[in-house]
């Protein structure tokens, strides 16, 4: 009976995990790197991890930022402030199969700007976030890379 061991790795980036295989299994480890580039081919981030065939590898780097979303006045003169949360960053899942096929999904959220509106003398912030999503199946053998266009940039996936 194959025994799998899931190992959680907290590397430099939060929420990056890899799945490893315990000894006694016939599956082999596969390392991936995911490089996110902007429209000018400047590297924004590089994430990496290890998985085995048929087991998803989840890679992410996200940031949550609070902002003032709404202010309401009550009859007694008190003001109630509602906070919003904006999430930006990258979330990827890679699932390799034994035939060198890899299913890749990704979500990229980029902060564009913060619109500020004045309401009853108070500033309300309205974040503008550009979201891009992709879902691809690619043939990727060890040592190969594929670059996928997404939003205003691209994502390069390398199977090491």
PyMOL commands that set and color helices and strands:
alter all, ss='L'
color gray80, all
select strands_A, chain A and resi 4-7+18-21+29-38+43-52+57-73+79-96+101-119+122-139+145-150+153-159
alter strands_A, ss='S'
color yellow, strands_A
deselect
rebuild
show_as cartoon
